[in-house]
């Protein structure tokens, strides 16, 4: 149950981390890369059954 909520929140955060605003273009893709990596790890842990 908690894992599904956490994965849902990470997907929403991944959407909002896209550098679309002028002030965030200098950040590059670091925020979306970090959140995407955490999302992939959470999905792997969920499939293994650790969450």
VMD Tcl script that builds the backbone (N, CA, C; Angstrom):
set m [mol new atoms 153]
animate dup $m
set s [atomselect $m all]
$s set {name element resname resid chain x y z} {
  {N N UNK 1 A 0.832 -1.190 0.000}
  {CA C UNK 1 A 0.000 0.000 0.000}
  {C C UNK 1 A 0.875 1.252 0.000}
  {N N UNK 2 A 1.834 1.310 0.928}
  {CA C UNK 2 A 2.714 2.479 1.015}
  {C C UNK 2 A 3.578 2.618 -0.235}
  {N N UNK 3 A 4.012 1.495 -0.781}
  {CA C UNK 3 A 4.835 1.528 -1.982}
  {C C UNK 3 A 4.094 2.100 -3.177}
  {N N UNK 4 A 2.817 1.771 -3.310}
  {CA C UNK 4 A 2.017 2.304 -4.423}
  {C C UNK 4 A 1.842 3.811 -4.304}
  {N N UNK 5 A 1.621 4.283 -3.088}
  {CA C UNK 5 A 1.475 5.721 -2.879}
  {C C UNK 5 A 2.785 6.429 -3.185}
  {N N UNK 6 A 3.890 5.857 -2.736}
  {CA C UNK 6 A 5.195 6.456 -2.977}
  {C C UNK 6 A 5.547 6.478 -4.462}
  {N N UNK 7 A 5.234 5.423 -5.182}
  {CA C UNK 7 A 5.478 5.388 -6.622}
  {C C UNK 7 A 4.608 6.426 -7.327}
  {N N UNK 8 A 3.380 6.574 -6.918}
  {CA C UNK 8 A 2.504 7.597 -7.496}
  {C C UNK 8 A 3.035 9.003 -7.262}
  {N N UNK 9 A 3.514 9.267 -6.055}
  {CA C UNK 9 A 4.084 10.579 -5.758}
  {C C UNK 9 A 5.351 10.833 -6.563}
  {N N UNK 10 A 6.161 9.805 -6.773}
  {CA C UNK 10 A 7.369 9.970 -7.575}
  {C C UNK 10 A 7.050 10.238 -9.037}
  {N N UNK 11 A 5.993 9.631 -9.545}
  {CA C UNK 11 A 5.583 9.897 -10.930}
  {C C UNK 11 A 5.117 11.342 -11.065}
  {N N UNK 12 A 4.374 11.826 -10.092}
  {CA C UNK 12 A 3.932 13.224 -10.117}
  {C C UNK 12 A 5.136 14.158 -10.010}
  {N N UNK 13 A 6.085 13.841 -9.124}
  {CA C UNK 13 A 7.291 14.664 -8.989}
  {C C UNK 13 A 8.116 14.639 -10.264}
  {N N UNK 14 A 8.142 13.510 -10.943}
  {CA C UNK 14 A 8.879 13.399 -12.202}
  {C C UNK 14 A 8.284 14.338 -13.250}
  {N N UNK 15 A 6.974 14.433 -13.279}
  {CA C UNK 15 A 6.303 15.333 -14.222}
  {C C UNK 15 A 6.644 16.791 -13.927}
  {N N UNK 16 A 6.655 17.161 -12.641}
  {CA C UNK 16 A 6.919 18.553 -12.277}
  {C C UNK 16 A 8.400 18.911 -12.307}
  {N N UNK 17 A 9.286 17.954 -12.451}
  {CA C UNK 17 A 10.721 18.231 -12.475}
  {C C UNK 17 A 11.241 18.514 -13.874}
  {N N UNK 18 A 10.392 18.456 -14.879}
  {CA C UNK 18 A 10.817 18.750 -16.253}
  {C C UNK 18 A 11.208 20.228 -16.331}
  {N N UNK 19 A 12.406 20.536 -16.810}
  {CA C UNK 19 A 12.853 21.941 -16.850}
  {C C UNK 19 A 12.144 22.739 -17.943}
  {N N UNK 20 A 10.975 23.256 -17.635}
  {CA C UNK 20 A 10.180 23.970 -18.627}
  {C C UNK 20 A 10.186 25.480 -18.407}
  {N N UNK 21 A 10.570 25.933 -17.221}
  {CA C UNK 21 A 10.545 27.357 -16.924}
  {C C UNK 21 A 11.906 27.958 -17.219}
  {N N UNK 22 A 11.957 29.232 -17.567}
  {CA C UNK 22 A 13.238 29.865 -17.928}
  {C C UNK 22 A 14.295 29.775 -16.828}
  {N N UNK 23 A 13.893 29.899 -15.563}
  {CA C UNK 23 A 14.874 29.856 -14.482}
  {C C UNK 23 A 15.405 28.448 -14.232}
  {N N UNK 24 A 14.705 27.423 -14.693}
  {CA C UNK 24 A 15.136 26.060 -14.423}
  {C C UNK 24 A 15.898 25.435 -15.591}
  {N N UNK 25 A 16.046 26.151 -16.694}
  {CA C UNK 25 A 16.754 25.565 -17.823}
  {C C UNK 25 A 18.244 25.400 -17.539}
  {N N UNK 26 A 18.809 26.234 -16.676}
  {CA C UNK 26 A 20.227 26.091 -16.348}
  {C C UNK 26 A 20.491 24.890 -15.449}
  {N N UNK 27 A 19.443 24.323 -14.848}
  {CA C UNK 27 A 19.605 23.123 -14.024}
  {C C UNK 27 A 19.896 21.905 -14.887}
  {N N UNK 28 A 19.481 21.947 -16.133}
  {CA C UNK 28 A 19.640 20.789 -16.997}
  {C C UNK 28 A 18.626 19.718 -16.633}
  {N N UNK 29 A 19.006 18.482 -16.832}
  {CA C UNK 29 A 18.092 17.374 -16.548}
  {C C UNK 29 A 18.445 16.666 -15.248}
  {N N UNK 30 A 19.198 17.322 -14.366}
  {CA C UNK 30 A 19.560 16.698 -13.100}
  {C C UNK 30 A 18.351 16.372 -12.220}
  {N N UNK 31 A 17.395 17.297 -12.027}
  {CA C UNK 31 A 16.251 16.953 -11.166}
  {C C UNK 31 A 15.436 15.778 -11.708}
  {N N UNK 32 A 15.171 15.775 -12.999}
  {CA C UNK 32 A 14.366 14.690 -13.570}
  {C C UNK 32 A 15.158 13.383 -13.587}
  {N N UNK 33 A 16.464 13.481 -13.729}
  {CA C UNK 33 A 17.299 12.281 -13.696}
  {C C UNK 33 A 17.339 11.643 -12.330}
  {N N UNK 34 A 17.439 12.471 -11.301}
  {CA C UNK 34 A 17.472 11.952 -9.929}
  {C C UNK 34 A 16.134 11.333 -9.567}
  {N N UNK 35 A 15.044 12.038 -9.855}
  {CA C UNK 35 A 13.719 11.514 -9.530}
  {C C UNK 35 A 13.418 10.266 -10.350}
  {N N UNK 36 A 13.834 10.256 -11.614}
  {CA C UNK 36 A 13.635 9.073 -12.448}
  {C C UNK 36 A 14.411 7.871 -11.925}
  {N N UNK 37 A 15.628 8.107 -11.451}
  {CA C UNK 37 A 16.423 7.010 -10.889}
  {C C UNK 37 A 15.774 6.448 -9.629}
  {N N UNK 38 A 15.282 7.339 -8.778}
  {CA C UNK 38 A 14.594 6.881 -7.561}
  {C C UNK 38 A 13.337 6.113 -7.931}
  {N N UNK 39 A 12.616 6.569 -8.950}
  {CA C UNK 39 A 11.403 5.877 -9.396}
  {C C UNK 39 A 11.725 4.481 -9.905}
  {N N UNK 40 A 12.788 4.350 -10.682}
  {CA C UNK 40 A 13.183 3.037 -11.189}
  {C C UNK 40 A 13.567 2.114 -10.033}
  {N N UNK 41 A 14.310 2.633 -9.061}
  {CA C UNK 41 A 14.669 1.817 -7.893}
  {C C UNK 41 A 13.432 1.386 -7.110}
  {N N UNK 42 A 12.479 2.302 -6.942}
  {CA C UNK 42 A 11.253 1.953 -6.212}
  {C C UNK 42 A 10.459 0.894 -6.969}
  {N N UNK 43 A 10.409 0.987 -8.301}
  {CA C UNK 43 A 9.700 -0.023 -9.083}
  {C C UNK 43 A 10.382 -1.382 -8.968}
  {N N UNK 44 A 11.709 -1.398 -8.989}
  {CA C UNK 44 A 12.438 -2.659 -8.839}
  {C C UNK 44 A 12.187 -3.253 -7.468}
  {N N UNK 45 A 12.269 -2.424 -6.431}
  {CA C UNK 45 A 12.014 -2.921 -5.073}
  {C C UNK 45 A 10.583 -3.412 -4.924}
  {N N UNK 46 A 9.657 -2.729 -5.590}
  {CA C UNK 46 A 8.259 -3.163 -5.528}
  {C C UNK 46 A 8.058 -4.517 -6.216}
  {N N UNK 47 A 8.727 -4.702 -7.348}
  {CA C UNK 47 A 8.610 -5.983 -8.050}
  {C C UNK 47 A 9.268 -7.123 -7.279}
  {N N UNK 48 A 10.359 -6.816 -6.606}
  {CA C UNK 48 A 11.037 -7.845 -5.805}
  {C C UNK 48 A 10.211 -8.179 -4.560}
  {N N UNK 49 A 9.482 -7.197 -4.047}
  {CA C UNK 49 A 8.656 -7.428 -2.882}
  {C C UNK 49 A 9.246 -6.862 -1.611}
  {N N UNK 50 A 10.203 -5.954 -1.719}
  {CA C UNK 50 A 10.805 -5.360 -0.537}
  {C C UNK 50 A 9.979 -4.227 0.030}
  {N N UNK 51 A 9.059 -3.694 -0.756}
  {CA C UNK 51 A 8.223 -2.592 -0.259}
  {C C UNK 51 A 6.825 -3.123 -0.022}
}
mol reanalyze $m
mol bondsrecalc $m
mol representation Tube
mol addrep $m
